[in-house]
Amino acid sequence: MKKYLPLLLITLAAIACKTKKTIADTSENLELHDQLAQKYIIVDGHIDLPYRLRVMNFRLEKEFLEIPVQSDKGDFDFVRSREGGLDAPFMSIYIPADYQKDPGRSKSVADSLINMVEAICKKNPTYFEVAYTPEDVERIFKQGKLALPMGMENGSGIEDDLSNIKHFSDRGINYITLTHSKDNLICDSSYDTTRTWKGLSPFGFKVVEEMNKQGVMVDISHVSDTTFYQAIKHSKVPVIASHSSCRKFTPDFERNMDDDMLKVLGENGGVIMINFGSTFIDQKVKDDRWQLGLDMNAYLEERGMTRESEGAKEIMEKIMEETELSFSDVKVVADHIDHVVKIAGVDHVGFGSDFDGVGDSLPTGLKDVSDYPNLIKELLARGYSEEDIAKICSGNLMRVWKKVEEYANAK
């Protein structure tokens, strides 16, 4: 696919008008993995572009072409998405856990990030369109544009008001990750040892019910194990894990799902979308990165500093630049997919990369959104059929999404 890049750089608008099928059909030299990436809709459950742009003090009126359409920064843009076959990246409306301390702040930040996604689409109608439904994704795919559905990462945006679920559903939020790195009003987090609610809070049970009614997918990435079991039992429709991996490969990392959870998820009809971050998929890399963090802390402590001290950020960045970081490999991501298929079945796995969210930890062969064909190639080498590939790329997630909508529309 690299040979198409010069043409893309010369005339983005012209390429945007081509559907993926046209590109694939007129390219005799494409190998099967590239052909399948172009043939089938690829959905990614979690890409952190909006918050990354917010951190960069993104100014839409000056930078909307440079960053979302073509950029040498981050993991996502239109050009690389076309190259890799990505069609429907869920834009993560991420709300930091600390914001929930200030009533109203989480909702305000969520609305501002949704505004950003809408504005990017409005400024770039040739390339992007917000997708509110699975049918929108299919229509936008046929038009050769990128569909941008949205998911809220951290249910703190709901605040303490159930009516906010409809508010966000109306604005295009199609899944809500119940919590993030801290316990919130809804449930306990896998990262928090407080265990405030021992699972879902009384309010959290009502949140799950209301999400079902409004057609918003329940996302159990980031939640504690107890929360997972309570949410999946209470939900009337299948749930998703928008960006999680298998705990088999990272023992004792509660952020990932263990085998019993995968089995229950399969019985529920849900989907786990595999996180590509090396520390999510590979214990050795996780250990190496953890040790690097300890070494950084010791280095700062020797100088009477903490990570929050003035100048600490620059010191840590320099250490990172001078350190030979370890990375996992695309084969390990395929190992996670294999494991889900073994435990839950091929109907219950997808892609949830966490591009733009896991920093410089992406595995070799999956460094940005142009690299999905590398993973498809590995899956083909392991004996996956074209039908399997279609399910993993998007069919499984689209099935759940439609099921959730059908339940809500029947109420």
ABEGO torsion letter per residue (X at the ends): XAAAAAAAAABAAAAAABBAAAAAAABAABBAAAAAAAABBBBBABBAAAAAAAAAGBBAAAAAAAAAABBABEABBAAAAAAAGBABBBBBBBBBAAAAABBGAAAAAAAAAAAAAAAAAAABAAABBBBABAAAAAAAAAAGBBBBBBBBBEAAAAEABAAAAAAAAAAGBABBBABBABBBAABBBAABAAGAAGEBBAAAAAAAAAAAAAGBBBBABGBBAAAAAAAAAABABBBBBABBBBAAABBGBAABBBAAAAAAAAAAGBBBBBBABAAAABAAAAAAAAAAAAAAAAAAAAAGBBAABBGAAAAAAAAAAABBBBBBBAAAAAAAAAAAAAAAEAAABBBBAGBGAAEBABBBGBABAAAAAAAAAAAAAAGBBAAAAAAAAAAAAAAAAAAAAAAAAAX
